[in-house]
Amino acid sequence: QVQLVESGGGLVQAGGSLRLSCAASRFTLDYYNIGWFRQAPGKEREGVSYISFTDDLYYANSVKGRFTISKDNALNMVYLQMNSLRPEDTAMYYCAADRDIGRILAGHCDHWGQGTQVTVSS
């Protein structure tokens, strides 16, 4: 069974940085697309960034120029480097995997992690 485990969240001041990690197991990133999503209390879940198995990248406008997604296929890890963090970035962050990039874009992924909390103080 596909498993995803996020880590790296925490409390940081505005302007600071965090790097989230997503450890994938029981499947290979060679054939899966990975997305990072976030959900703040009282708000809908939104897509933040994705990386396809062919290394195509996507960023939401709200994070362009501040966040960078990357992966290490050998380690089966996906990362989200978050710089210049803002209070509005506060949310639970999830990674998700799907073979279909359309499902990543739609947020209807087959596999989800449990999430890691990011809190940015002003």
Phi and psi restraints in degrees (range 20) as a CNS / XPLOR table:
assign (resid 1 and name C) (resid 2 and name N)
       (resid 2 and name CA) (resid 2 and name C) 1.0 -61.0 20.0 2
assign (resid 2 and name N) (resid 2 and name CA)
       (resid 2 and name C) (resid 3 and name N) 1.0 136.7 20.0 2
assign (resid 2 and name C) (resid 3 and name N)
       (resid 3 and name CA) (resid 3 and name C) 1.0 -134.2 20.0 2
assign (resid 3 and name N) (resid 3 and name CA)
       (resid 3 and name C) (resid 4 and name N) 1.0 137.3 20.0 2
assign (resid 3 and name C) (resid 4 and name N)
       (resid 4 and name CA) (resid 4 and name C) 1.0 -129.6 20.0 2
assign (resid 4 and name N) (resid 4 and name CA)
       (resid 4 and name C) (resid 5 and name N) 1.0 132.1 20.0 2
assign (resid 4 and name C) (resid 5 and name N)
       (resid 5 and name CA) (resid 5 and name C) 1.0 -131.0 20.0 2
assign (resid 5 and name N) (resid 5 and name CA)
       (resid 5 and name C) (resid 6 and name N) 1.0 119.1 20.0 2
assign (resid 5 and name C) (resid 6 and name N)
       (resid 6 and name CA) (resid 6 and name C) 1.0 -91.1 20.0 2
assign (resid 6 and name N) (resid 6 and name CA)
       (resid 6 and name C) (resid 7 and name N) 1.0 152.0 20.0 2
assign (resid 6 and name C) (resid 7 and name N)
       (resid 7 and name CA) (resid 7 and name C) 1.0 -154.7 20.0 2
assign (resid 7 and name N) (resid 7 and name CA)
       (resid 7 and name C) (resid 8 and name N) 1.0 168.7 20.0 2
assign (resid 7 and name C) (resid 8 and name N)
       (resid 8 and name CA) (resid 8 and name C) 1.0 104.1 20.0 2
assign (resid 8 and name N) (resid 8 and name CA)
       (resid 8 and name C) (resid 9 and name N) 1.0 -5.8 20.0 2
assign (resid 8 and name C) (resid 9 and name N)
       (resid 9 and name CA) (resid 9 and name C) 1.0 -70.1 20.0 2
assign (resid 9 and name N) (resid 9 and name CA)
       (resid 9 and name C) (resid 10 and name N) 1.0 172.7 20.0 2
assign (resid 9 and name C) (resid 10 and name N)
       (resid 10 and name CA) (resid 10 and name C) 1.0 165.0 20.0 2
assign (resid 10 and name N) (resid 10 and name CA)
       (resid 10 and name C) (resid 11 and name N) 1.0 -168.5 20.0 2
assign (resid 10 and name C) (resid 11 and name N)
       (resid 11 and name CA) (resid 11 and name C) 1.0 -102.8 20.0 2
assign (resid 11 and name N) (resid 11 and name CA)
       (resid 11 and name C) (resid 12 and name N) 1.0 129.9 20.0 2
assign (resid 11 and name C) (resid 12 and name N)
       (resid 12 and name CA) (resid 12 and name C) 1.0 -143.2 20.0 2
assign (resid 12 and name N) (resid 12 and name CA)
       (resid 12 and name C) (resid 13 and name N) 1.0 151.2 20.0 2
assign (resid 12 and name C) (resid 13 and name N)
       (resid 13 and name CA) (resid 13 and name C) 1.0 -78.7 20.0 2
assign (resid 13 and name N) (resid 13 and name CA)
       (resid 13 and name C) (resid 14 and name N) 1.0 155.2 20.0 2
assign (resid 13 and name C) (resid 14 and name N)
       (resid 14 and name CA) (resid 14 and name C) 1.0 -55.0 20.0 2
assign (resid 14 and name N) (resid 14 and name CA)
       (resid 14 and name C) (resid 15 and name N) 1.0 137.0 20.0 2
assign (resid 14 and name C) (resid 15 and name N)
       (resid 15 and name CA) (resid 15 and name C) 1.0 93.6 20.0 2
assign (resid 15 and name N) (resid 15 and name CA)
       (resid 15 and name C) (resid 16 and name N) 1.0 -12.3 20.0 2
assign (resid 15 and name C) (resid 16 and name N)
       (resid 16 and name CA) (resid 16 and name C) 1.0 -82.7 20.0 2
assign (resid 16 and name N) (resid 16 and name CA)
       (resid 16 and name C) (resid 17 and name N) 1.0 -174.1 20.0 2
assign (resid 16 and name C) (resid 17 and name N)
       (resid 17 and name CA) (resid 17 and name C) 1.0 -133.2 20.0 2
assign (resid 17 and name N) (resid 17 and name CA)
       (resid 17 and name C) (resid 18 and name N) 1.0 152.4 20.0 2
assign (resid 17 and name C) (resid 18 and name N)
       (resid 18 and name CA) (resid 18 and name C) 1.0 -143.5 20.0 2
assign (resid 18 and name N) (resid 18 and name CA)
       (resid 18 and name C) (resid 19 and name N) 1.0 152.3 20.0 2
assign (resid 18 and name C) (resid 19 and name N)
       (resid 19 and name CA) (resid 19 and name C) 1.0 -121.4 20.0 2
assign (resid 19 and name N) (resid 19 and name CA)
       (resid 19 and name C) (resid 20 and name N) 1.0 117.5 20.0 2
assign (resid 19 and name C) (resid 20 and name N)
       (resid 20 and name CA) (resid 20 and name C) 1.0 -89.4 20.0 2
assign (resid 20 and name N) (resid 20 and name CA)
       (resid 20 and name C) (resid 21 and name N) 1.0 145.1 20.0 2
assign (resid 20 and name C) (resid 21 and name N)
       (resid 21 and name CA) (resid 21 and name C) 1.0 -121.9 20.0 2
assign (resid 21 and name N) (resid 21 and name CA)
       (resid 21 and name C) (resid 22 and name N) 1.0 146.4 20.0 2
assign (resid 21 and name C) (resid 22 and name N)
       (resid 22 and name CA) (resid 22 and name C) 1.0 -128.7 20.0 2
assign (resid 22 and name N) (resid 22 and name CA)
       (resid 22 and name C) (resid 23 and name N) 1.0 111.1 20.0 2
assign (resid 22 and name C) (resid 23 and name N)
       (resid 23 and name CA) (resid 23 and name C) 1.0 -92.7 20.0 2
assign (resid 23 and name N) (resid 23 and name CA)
       (resid 23 and name C) (resid 24 and name N) 1.0 121.9 20.0 2
assign (resid 23 and name C) (resid 24 and name N)
       (resid 24 and name CA) (resid 24 and name C) 1.0 -103.8 20.0 2
assign (resid 24 and name N) (resid 24 and name CA)
       (resid 24 and name C) (resid 25 and name N) 1.0 137.1 20.0 2
assign (resid 24 and name C) (resid 25 and name N)
       (resid 25 and name CA) (resid 25 and name C) 1.0 -138.8 20.0 2
assign (resid 25 and name N) (resid 25 and name CA)
       (resid 25 and name C) (resid 26 and name N) 1.0 155.3 20.0 2
assign (resid 25 and name C) (resid 26 and name N)
       (resid 26 and name CA) (resid 26 and name C) 1.0 67.8 20.0 2
assign (resid 26 and name N) (resid 26 and name CA)
       (resid 26 and name C) (resid 27 and name N) 1.0 16.9 20.0 2
assign (resid 26 and name C) (resid 27 and name N)
       (resid 27 and name CA) (resid 27 and name C) 1.0 -160.1 20.0 2
assign (resid 27 and name N) (resid 27 and name CA)
       (resid 27 and name C) (resid 28 and name N) 1.0 165.0 20.0 2
assign (resid 27 and name C) (resid 28 and name N)
       (resid 28 and name CA) (resid 28 and name C) 1.0 -110.2 20.0 2
assign (resid 28 and name N) (resid 28 and name CA)
       (resid 28 and name C) (resid 29 and name N) 1.0 140.6 20.0 2
assign (resid 28 and name C) (resid 29 and name N)
       (resid 29 and name CA) (resid 29 and name C) 1.0 -67.5 20.0 2
assign (resid 29 and name N) (resid 29 and name CA)
       (resid 29 and name C) (resid 30 and name N) 1.0 -12.0 20.0 2
assign (resid 29 and name C) (resid 30 and name N)
       (resid 30 and name CA) (resid 30 and name C) 1.0 -61.2 20.0 2
assign (resid 30 and name N) (resid 30 and name CA)
       (resid 30 and name C) (resid 31 and name N) 1.0 -22.9 20.0 2
assign (resid 30 and name C) (resid 31 and name N)
       (resid 31 and name CA) (resid 31 and name C) 1.0 -125.8 20.0 2
assign (resid 31 and name N) (resid 31 and name CA)
       (resid 31 and name C) (resid 32 and name N) 1.0 6.1 20.0 2
assign (resid 31 and name C) (resid 32 and name N)
       (resid 32 and name CA) (resid 32 and name C) 1.0 -123.4 20.0 2
assign (resid 32 and name N) (resid 32 and name CA)
       (resid 32 and name C) (resid 33 and name N) 1.0 144.7 20.0 2
assign (resid 32 and name C) (resid 33 and name N)
       (resid 33 and name CA) (resid 33 and name C) 1.0 -91.8 20.0 2
assign (resid 33 and name N) (resid 33 and name CA)
       (resid 33 and name C) (resid 34 and name N) 1.0 143.7 20.0 2
assign (resid 33 and name C) (resid 34 and name N)
       (resid 34 and name CA) (resid 34 and name C) 1.0 -123.3 20.0 2
assign (resid 34 and name N) (resid 34 and name CA)
       (resid 34 and name C) (resid 35 and name N) 1.0 133.4 20.0 2
assign (resid 34 and name C) (resid 35 and name N)
       (resid 35 and name CA) (resid 35 and name C) 1.0 -122.4 20.0 2
assign (resid 35 and name N) (resid 35 and name CA)
       (resid 35 and name C) (resid 36 and name N) 1.0 149.7 20.0 2
assign (resid 35 and name C) (resid 36 and name N)
       (resid 36 and name CA) (resid 36 and name C) 1.0 -107.3 20.0 2
assign (resid 36 and name N) (resid 36 and name CA)
       (resid 36 and name C) (resid 37 and name N) 1.0 131.8 20.0 2
assign (resid 36 and name C) (resid 37 and name N)
       (resid 37 and name CA) (resid 37 and name C) 1.0 -127.9 20.0 2
assign (resid 37 and name N) (resid 37 and name CA)
       (resid 37 and name C) (resid 38 and name N) 1.0 161.7 20.0 2
assign (resid 37 and name C) (resid 38 and name N)
       (resid 38 and name CA) (resid 38 and name C) 1.0 -143.0 20.0 2
assign (resid 38 and name N) (resid 38 and name CA)
       (resid 38 and name C) (resid 39 and name N) 1.0 152.9 20.0 2
assign (resid 38 and name C) (resid 39 and name N)
       (resid 39 and name CA) (resid 39 and name C) 1.0 -141.8 20.0 2
assign (resid 39 and name N) (resid 39 and name CA)
       (resid 39 and name C) (resid 40 and name N) 1.0 121.9 20.0 2
assign (resid 39 and name C) (resid 40 and name N)
       (resid 40 and name CA) (resid 40 and name C) 1.0 -95.4 20.0 2
assign (resid 40 and name N) (resid 40 and name CA)
       (resid 40 and name C) (resid 41 and name N) 1.0 154.9 20.0 2
assign (resid 40 and name C) (resid 41 and name N)
       (resid 41 and name CA) (resid 41 and name C) 1.0 -55.6 20.0 2
assign (resid 41 and name N) (resid 41 and name CA)
       (resid 41 and name C) (resid 42 and name N) 1.0 130.2 20.0 2
assign (resid 41 and name C) (resid 42 and name N)
       (resid 42 and name CA) (resid 42 and name C) 1.0 78.6 20.0 2
assign (resid 42 and name N) (resid 42 and name CA)
       (resid 42 and name C) (resid 43 and name N) 1.0 3.5 20.0 2
assign (resid 42 and name C) (resid 43 and name N)
       (resid 43 and name CA) (resid 43 and name C) 1.0 -121.0 20.0 2
assign (resid 43 and name N) (resid 43 and name CA)
       (resid 43 and name C) (resid 44 and name N) 1.0 160.4 20.0 2
assign (resid 43 and name C) (resid 44 and name N)
       (resid 44 and name CA) (resid 44 and name C) 1.0 -75.0 20.0 2
assign (resid 44 and name N) (resid 44 and name CA)
       (resid 44 and name C) (resid 45 and name N) 1.0 154.6 20.0 2
assign (resid 44 and name C) (resid 45 and name N)
       (resid 45 and name CA) (resid 45 and name C) 1.0 -67.1 20.0 2
assign (resid 45 and name N) (resid 45 and name CA)
       (resid 45 and name C) (resid 46 and name N) 1.0 140.4 20.0 2
assign (resid 45 and name C) (resid 46 and name N)
       (resid 46 and name CA) (resid 46 and name C) 1.0 -131.4 20.0 2
assign (resid 46 and name N) (resid 46 and name CA)
       (resid 46 and name C) (resid 47 and name N) 1.0 147.9 20.0 2
assign (resid 46 and name C) (resid 47 and name N)
       (resid 47 and name CA) (resid 47 and name C) 1.0 -76.8 20.0 2
assign (resid 47 and name N) (resid 47 and name CA)
       (resid 47 and name C) (resid 48 and name N) 1.0 134.5 20.0 2
assign (resid 47 and name C) (resid 48 and name N)
       (resid 48 and name CA) (resid 48 and name C) 1.0 -103.4 20.0 2
assign (resid 48 and name N) (resid 48 and name CA)
       (resid 48 and name C) (resid 49 and name N) 1.0 -48.4 20.0 2
assign (resid 48 and name C) (resid 49 and name N)
       (resid 49 and name CA) (resid 49 and name C) 1.0 -163.3 20.0 2
assign (resid 49 and name N) (resid 49 and name CA)
       (resid 49 and name C) (resid 50 and name N) 1.0 153.9 20.0 2
assign (resid 49 and name C) (resid 50 and name N)
       (resid 50 and name CA) (resid 50 and name C) 1.0 -142.1 20.0 2
assign (resid 50 and name N) (resid 50 and name CA)
       (resid 50 and name C) (resid 51 and name N) 1.0 159.0 20.0 2
assign (resid 50 and name C) (resid 51 and name N)
       (resid 51 and name CA) (resid 51 and name C) 1.0 -133.5 20.0 2
assign (resid 51 and name N) (resid 51 and name CA)
       (resid 51 and name C) (resid 52 and name N) 1.0 126.5 20.0 2
assign (resid 51 and name C) (resid 52 and name N)
       (resid 52 and name CA) (resid 52 and name C) 1.0 -83.7 20.0 2
assign (resid 52 and name N) (resid 52 and name CA)
       (resid 52 and name C) (resid 53 and name N) 1.0 168.8 20.0 2
assign (resid 52 and name C) (resid 53 and name N)
       (resid 53 and name CA) (resid 53 and name C) 1.0 -69.9 20.0 2
assign (resid 53 and name N) (resid 53 and name CA)
       (resid 53 and name C) (resid 54 and name N) 1.0 -12.9 20.0 2
assign (resid 53 and name C) (resid 54 and name N)
       (resid 54 and name CA) (resid 54 and name C) 1.0 -98.7 20.0 2
assign (resid 54 and name N) (resid 54 and name CA)
       (resid 54 and name C) (resid 55 and name N) 1.0 11.5 20.0 2
assign (resid 54 and name C) (resid 55 and name N)
       (resid 55 and name CA) (resid 55 and name C) 1.0 72.7 20.0 2
assign (resid 55 and name N) (resid 55 and name CA)
       (resid 55 and name C) (resid 56 and name N) 1.0 19.8 20.0 2
assign (resid 55 and name C) (resid 56 and name N)
       (resid 56 and name CA) (resid 56 and name C) 1.0 -71.0 20.0 2
assign (resid 56 and name N) (resid 56 and name CA)
       (resid 56 and name C) (resid 57 and name N) 1.0 145.2 20.0 2
assign (resid 56 and name C) (resid 57 and name N)
       (resid 57 and name CA) (resid 57 and name C) 1.0 -120.2 20.0 2
assign (resid 57 and name N) (resid 57 and name CA)
       (resid 57 and name C) (resid 58 and name N) 1.0 150.7 20.0 2
assign (resid 57 and name C) (resid 58 and name N)
       (resid 58 and name CA) (resid 58 and name C) 1.0 -141.7 20.0 2
assign (resid 58 and name N) (resid 58 and name CA)
       (resid 58 and name C) (resid 59 and name N) 1.0 141.2 20.0 2
assign (resid 58 and name C) (resid 59 and name N)
       (resid 59 and name CA) (resid 59 and name C) 1.0 -133.9 20.0 2
assign (resid 59 and name N) (resid 59 and name CA)
       (resid 59 and name C) (resid 60 and name N) 1.0 139.8 20.0 2
assign (resid 59 and name C) (resid 60 and name N)
       (resid 60 and name CA) (resid 60 and name C) 1.0 -66.4 20.0 2
assign (resid 60 and name N) (resid 60 and name CA)
       (resid 60 and name C) (resid 61 and name N) 1.0 149.3 20.0 2
assign (resid 60 and name C) (resid 61 and name N)
       (resid 61 and name CA) (resid 61 and name C) 1.0 -57.1 20.0 2
assign (resid 61 and name N) (resid 61 and name CA)
       (resid 61 and name C) (resid 62 and name N) 1.0 -33.5 20.0 2
assign (resid 61 and name C) (resid 62 and name N)
       (resid 62 and name CA) (resid 62 and name C) 1.0 -68.0 20.0 2
assign (resid 62 and name N) (resid 62 and name CA)
       (resid 62 and name C) (resid 63 and name N) 1.0 -16.8 20.0 2
assign (resid 62 and name C) (resid 63 and name N)
       (resid 63 and name CA) (resid 63 and name C) 1.0 -119.8 20.0 2
assign (resid 63 and name N) (resid 63 and name CA)
       (resid 63 and name C) (resid 64 and name N) 1.0 -4.0 20.0 2
assign (resid 63 and name C) (resid 64 and name N)
       (resid 64 and name CA) (resid 64 and name C) 1.0 -57.3 20.0 2
assign (resid 64 and name N) (resid 64 and name CA)
       (resid 64 and name C) (resid 65 and name N) 1.0 134.8 20.0 2
assign (resid 64 and name C) (resid 65 and name N)
       (resid 65 and name CA) (resid 65 and name C) 1.0 84.8 20.0 2
assign (resid 65 and name N) (resid 65 and name CA)
       (resid 65 and name C) (resid 66 and name N) 1.0 -10.7 20.0 2
assign (resid 65 and name C) (resid 66 and name N)
       (resid 66 and name CA) (resid 66 and name C) 1.0 -116.2 20.0 2
assign (resid 66 and name N) (resid 66 and name CA)
       (resid 66 and name C) (resid 67 and name N) 1.0 -35.4 20.0 2
assign (resid 66 and name C) (resid 67 and name N)
       (resid 67 and name CA) (resid 67 and name C) 1.0 -107.1 20.0 2
assign (resid 67 and name N) (resid 67 and name CA)
       (resid 67 and name C) (resid 68 and name N) 1.0 147.8 20.0 2
assign (resid 67 and name C) (resid 68 and name N)
       (resid 68 and name CA) (resid 68 and name C) 1.0 -135.7 20.0 2
assign (resid 68 and name N) (resid 68 and name CA)
       (resid 68 and name C) (resid 69 and name N) 1.0 126.7 20.0 2
assign (resid 68 and name C) (resid 69 and name N)
       (resid 69 and name CA) (resid 69 and name C) 1.0 -99.3 20.0 2
assign (resid 69 and name N) (resid 69 and name CA)
       (resid 69 and name C) (resid 70 and name N) 1.0 143.1 20.0 2
assign (resid 69 and name C) (resid 70 and name N)
       (resid 70 and name CA) (resid 70 and name C) 1.0 -152.5 20.0 2
assign (resid 70 and name N) (resid 70 and name CA)
       (resid 70 and name C) (resid 71 and name N) 1.0 168.4 20.0 2
assign (resid 70 and name C) (resid 71 and name N)
       (resid 71 and name CA) (resid 71 and name C) 1.0 -147.1 20.0 2
assign (resid 71 and name N) (resid 71 and name CA)
       (resid 71 and name C) (resid 72 and name N) 1.0 159.3 20.0 2
assign (resid 71 and name C) (resid 72 and name N)
       (resid 72 and name CA) (resid 72 and name C) 1.0 -127.3 20.0 2
assign (resid 72 and name N) (resid 72 and name CA)
       (resid 72 and name C) (resid 73 and name N) 1.0 100.9 20.0 2
assign (resid 72 and name C) (resid 73 and name N)
       (resid 73 and name CA) (resid 73 and name C) 1.0 -63.1 20.0 2
assign (resid 73 and name N) (resid 73 and name CA)
       (resid 73 and name C) (resid 74 and name N) 1.0 -34.4 20.0 2
assign (resid 73 and name C) (resid 74 and name N)
       (resid 74 and name CA) (resid 74 and name C) 1.0 -64.4 20.0 2
assign (resid 74 and name N) (resid 74 and name CA)
       (resid 74 and name C) (resid 75 and name N) 1.0 -36.1 20.0 2
assign (resid 74 and name C) (resid 75 and name N)
       (resid 75 and name CA) (resid 75 and name C) 1.0 -94.2 20.0 2
assign (resid 75 and name N) (resid 75 and name CA)
       (resid 75 and name C) (resid 76 and name N) 1.0 -6.9 20.0 2
assign (resid 75 and name C) (resid 76 and name N)
       (resid 76 and name CA) (resid 76 and name C) 1.0 59.1 20.0 2
assign (resid 76 and name N) (resid 76 and name CA)
       (resid 76 and name C) (resid 77 and name N) 1.0 43.7 20.0 2
assign (resid 76 and name C) (resid 77 and name N)
       (resid 77 and name CA) (resid 77 and name C) 1.0 -122.8 20.0 2
assign (resid 77 and name N) (resid 77 and name CA)
       (resid 77 and name C) (resid 78 and name N) 1.0 145.4 20.0 2
assign (resid 77 and name C) (resid 78 and name N)
       (resid 78 and name CA) (resid 78 and name C) 1.0 -124.5 20.0 2
assign (resid 78 and name N) (resid 78 and name CA)
       (resid 78 and name C) (resid 79 and name N) 1.0 140.2 20.0 2
assign (resid 78 and name C) (resid 79 and name N)
       (resid 79 and name CA) (resid 79 and name C) 1.0 -123.7 20.0 2
assign (resid 79 and name N) (resid 79 and name CA)
       (resid 79 and name C) (resid 80 and name N) 1.0 153.3 20.0 2
assign (resid 79 and name C) (resid 80 and name N)
       (resid 80 and name CA) (resid 80 and name C) 1.0 -131.3 20.0 2
assign (resid 80 and name N) (resid 80 and name CA)
       (resid 80 and name C) (resid 81 and name N) 1.0 104.4 20.0 2
assign (resid 80 and name C) (resid 81 and name N)
       (resid 81 and name CA) (resid 81 and name C) 1.0 -84.5 20.0 2
assign (resid 81 and name N) (resid 81 and name CA)
       (resid 81 and name C) (resid 82 and name N) 1.0 123.2 20.0 2
assign (resid 81 and name C) (resid 82 and name N)
       (resid 82 and name CA) (resid 82 and name C) 1.0 -118.7 20.0 2
assign (resid 82 and name N) (resid 82 and name CA)
       (resid 82 and name C) (resid 83 and name N) 1.0 114.5 20.0 2
assign (resid 82 and name C) (resid 83 and name N)
       (resid 83 and name CA) (resid 83 and name C) 1.0 -114.3 20.0 2
assign (resid 83 and name N) (resid 83 and name CA)
       (resid 83 and name C) (resid 84 and name N) 1.0 164.9 20.0 2
assign (resid 83 and name C) (resid 84 and name N)
       (resid 84 and name CA) (resid 84 and name C) 1.0 49.2 20.0 2
assign (resid 84 and name N) (resid 84 and name CA)
       (resid 84 and name C) (resid 85 and name N) 1.0 48.1 20.0 2
assign (resid 84 and name C) (resid 85 and name N)
       (resid 85 and name CA) (resid 85 and name C) 1.0 -64.7 20.0 2
assign (resid 85 and name N) (resid 85 and name CA)
       (resid 85 and name C) (resid 86 and name N) 1.0 146.6 20.0 2
assign (resid 85 and name C) (resid 86 and name N)
       (resid 86 and name CA) (resid 86 and name C) 1.0 -122.3 20.0 2
assign (resid 86 and name N) (resid 86 and name CA)
       (resid 86 and name C) (resid 87 and name N) 1.0 156.5 20.0 2
assign (resid 86 and name C) (resid 87 and name N)
       (resid 87 and name CA) (resid 87 and name C) 1.0 -55.1 20.0 2
assign (resid 87 and name N) (resid 87 and name CA)
       (resid 87 and name C) (resid 88 and name N) 1.0 -32.9 20.0 2
assign (resid 87 and name C) (resid 88 and name N)
       (resid 88 and name CA) (resid 88 and name C) 1.0 -71.8 20.0 2
assign (resid 88 and name N) (resid 88 and name CA)
       (resid 88 and name C) (resid 89 and name N) 1.0 -6.4 20.0 2
assign (resid 88 and name C) (resid 89 and name N)
       (resid 89 and name CA) (resid 89 and name C) 1.0 -82.8 20.0 2
assign (resid 89 and name N) (resid 89 and name CA)
       (resid 89 and name C) (resid 90 and name N) 1.0 -6.7 20.0 2
assign (resid 89 and name C) (resid 90 and name N)
       (resid 90 and name CA) (resid 90 and name C) 1.0 -61.3 20.0 2
assign (resid 90 and name N) (resid 90 and name CA)
       (resid 90 and name C) (resid 91 and name N) 1.0 124.2 20.0 2
assign (resid 90 and name C) (resid 91 and name N)
       (resid 91 and name CA) (resid 91 and name C) 1.0 -178.4 20.0 2
assign (resid 91 and name N) (resid 91 and name CA)
       (resid 91 and name C) (resid 92 and name N) 1.0 170.1 20.0 2
assign (resid 91 and name C) (resid 92 and name N)
       (resid 92 and name CA) (resid 92 and name C) 1.0 -85.9 20.0 2
assign (resid 92 and name N) (resid 92 and name CA)
       (resid 92 and name C) (resid 93 and name N) 1.0 129.1 20.0 2
assign (resid 92 and name C) (resid 93 and name N)
       (resid 93 and name CA) (resid 93 and name C) 1.0 -107.1 20.0 2
assign (resid 93 and name N) (resid 93 and name CA)
       (resid 93 and name C) (resid 94 and name N) 1.0 132.4 20.0 2
assign (resid 93 and name C) (resid 94 and name N)
       (resid 94 and name CA) (resid 94 and name C) 1.0 -123.5 20.0 2
assign (resid 94 and name N) (resid 94 and name CA)
       (resid 94 and name C) (resid 95 and name N) 1.0 144.5 20.0 2
assign (resid 94 and name C) (resid 95 and name N)
       (resid 95 and name CA) (resid 95 and name C) 1.0 -105.2 20.0 2
assign (resid 95 and name N) (resid 95 and name CA)
       (resid 95 and name C) (resid 96 and name N) 1.0 152.1 20.0 2
assign (resid 95 and name C) (resid 96 and name N)
       (resid 96 and name CA) (resid 96 and name C) 1.0 -144.1 20.0 2
assign (resid 96 and name N) (resid 96 and name CA)
       (resid 96 and name C) (resid 97 and name N) 1.0 152.7 20.0 2
assign (resid 96 and name C) (resid 97 and name N)
       (resid 97 and name CA) (resid 97 and name C) 1.0 -129.6 20.0 2
assign (resid 97 and name N) (resid 97 and name CA)
       (resid 97 and name C) (resid 98 and name N) 1.0 144.0 20.0 2
assign (resid 97 and name C) (resid 98 and name N)
       (resid 98 and name CA) (resid 98 and name C) 1.0 -160.3 20.0 2
assign (resid 98 and name N) (resid 98 and name CA)
       (resid 98 and name C) (resid 99 and name N) 1.0 148.0 20.0 2
assign (resid 98 and name C) (resid 99 and name N)
       (resid 99 and name CA) (resid 99 and name C) 1.0 -75.0 20.0 2
assign (resid 99 and name N) (resid 99 and name CA)
       (resid 99 and name C) (resid 100 and name N) 1.0 -22.7 20.0 2
assign (resid 99 and name C) (resid 100 and name N)
       (resid 100 and name CA) (resid 100 and name C) 1.0 -100.8 20.0 2
assign (resid 100 and name N) (resid 100 and name CA)
       (resid 100 and name C) (resid 101 and name N) 1.0 116.5 20.0 2
assign (resid 100 and name C) (resid 101 and name N)
       (resid 101 and name CA) (resid 101 and name C) 1.0 -64.9 20.0 2
assign (resid 101 and name N) (resid 101 and name CA)
       (resid 101 and name C) (resid 102 and name N) 1.0 -29.1 20.0 2
assign (resid 101 and name C) (resid 102 and name N)
       (resid 102 and name CA) (resid 102 and name C) 1.0 -62.0 20.0 2
assign (resid 102 and name N) (resid 102 and name CA)
       (resid 102 and name C) (resid 103 and name N) 1.0 -36.5 20.0 2
assign (resid 102 and name C) (resid 103 and name N)
       (resid 103 and name CA) (resid 103 and name C) 1.0 -71.8 20.0 2
assign (resid 103 and name N) (resid 103 and name CA)
       (resid 103 and name C) (resid 104 and name N) 1.0 -31.7 20.0 2
assign (resid 103 and name C) (resid 104 and name N)
       (resid 104 and name CA) (resid 104 and name C) 1.0 -63.3 20.0 2
assign (resid 104 and name N) (resid 104 and name CA)
       (resid 104 and name C) (resid 105 and name N) 1.0 -48.2 20.0 2
assign (resid 104 and name C) (resid 105 and name N)
       (resid 105 and name CA) (resid 105 and name C) 1.0 -61.3 20.0 2
assign (resid 105 and name N) (resid 105 and name CA)
       (resid 105 and name C) (resid 106 and name N) 1.0 -34.9 20.0 2
assign (resid 105 and name C) (resid 106 and name N)
       (resid 106 and name CA) (resid 106 and name C) 1.0 -84.2 20.0 2
assign (resid 106 and name N) (resid 106 and name CA)
       (resid 106 and name C) (resid 107 and name N) 1.0 -8.5 20.0 2
assign (resid 106 and name C) (resid 107 and name N)
       (resid 107 and name CA) (resid 107 and name C) 1.0 74.8 20.0 2
assign (resid 107 and name N) (resid 107 and name CA)
       (resid 107 and name C) (resid 108 and name N) 1.0 17.6 20.0 2
assign (resid 107 and name C) (resid 108 and name N)
       (resid 108 and name CA) (resid 108 and name C) 1.0 -109.5 20.0 2
assign (resid 108 and name N) (resid 108 and name CA)
       (resid 108 and name C) (resid 109 and name N) 1.0 65.1 20.0 2
assign (resid 108 and name C) (resid 109 and name N)
       (resid 109 and name CA) (resid 109 and name C) 1.0 -88.0 20.0 2
assign (resid 109 and name N) (resid 109 and name CA)
       (resid 109 and name C) (resid 110 and name N) 1.0 152.8 20.0 2
assign (resid 109 and name C) (resid 110 and name N)
       (resid 110 and name CA) (resid 110 and name C) 1.0 -72.6 20.0 2
assign (resid 110 and name N) (resid 110 and name CA)
       (resid 110 and name C) (resid 111 and name N) 1.0 -32.4 20.0 2
assign (resid 110 and name C) (resid 111 and name N)
       (resid 111 and name CA) (resid 111 and name C) 1.0 -131.3 20.0 2
assign (resid 111 and name N) (resid 111 and name CA)
       (resid 111 and name C) (resid 112 and name N) 1.0 133.9 20.0 2
assign (resid 111 and name C) (resid 112 and name N)
       (resid 112 and name CA) (resid 112 and name C) 1.0 -132.3 20.0 2
assign (resid 112 and name N) (resid 112 and name CA)
       (resid 112 and name C) (resid 113 and name N) 1.0 147.7 20.0 2
assign (resid 112 and name C) (resid 113 and name N)
       (resid 113 and name CA) (resid 113 and name C) 1.0 -85.7 20.0 2
assign (resid 113 and name N) (resid 113 and name CA)
       (resid 113 and name C) (resid 114 and name N) 1.0 -179.6 20.0 2
assign (resid 113 and name C) (resid 114 and name N)
       (resid 114 and name CA) (resid 114 and name C) 1.0 -85.6 20.0 2
assign (resid 114 and name N) (resid 114 and name CA)
       (resid 114 and name C) (resid 115 and name N) 1.0 -16.2 20.0 2
assign (resid 114 and name C) (resid 115 and name N)
       (resid 115 and name CA) (resid 115 and name C) 1.0 99.0 20.0 2
assign (resid 115 and name N) (resid 115 and name CA)
       (resid 115 and name C) (resid 116 and name N) 1.0 157.1 20.0 2
assign (resid 115 and name C) (resid 116 and name N)
       (resid 116 and name CA) (resid 116 and name C) 1.0 -137.6 20.0 2
assign (resid 116 and name N) (resid 116 and name CA)
       (resid 116 and name C) (resid 117 and name N) 1.0 134.7 20.0 2
assign (resid 116 and name C) (resid 117 and name N)
       (resid 117 and name CA) (resid 117 and name C) 1.0 -84.4 20.0 2
assign (resid 117 and name N) (resid 117 and name CA)
       (resid 117 and name C) (resid 118 and name N) 1.0 132.0 20.0 2
assign (resid 117 and name C) (resid 118 and name N)
       (resid 118 and name CA) (resid 118 and name C) 1.0 -117.7 20.0 2
assign (resid 118 and name N) (resid 118 and name CA)
       (resid 118 and name C) (resid 119 and name N) 1.0 125.0 20.0 2
assign (resid 118 and name C) (resid 119 and name N)
       (resid 119 and name CA) (resid 119 and name C) 1.0 -125.9 20.0 2
assign (resid 119 and name N) (resid 119 and name CA)
       (resid 119 and name C) (resid 120 and name N) 1.0 123.5 20.0 2
assign (resid 119 and name C) (resid 120 and name N)
       (resid 120 and name CA) (resid 120 and name C) 1.0 -113.4 20.0 2
assign (resid 120 and name N) (resid 120 and name CA)
       (resid 120 and name C) (resid 121 and name N) 1.0 118.2 20.0 2
assign (resid 120 and name C) (resid 121 and name N)
       (resid 121 and name CA) (resid 121 and name C) 1.0 -92.1 20.0 2
assign (resid 121 and name N) (resid 121 and name CA)
       (resid 121 and name C) (resid 122 and name N) 1.0 148.8 20.0 2
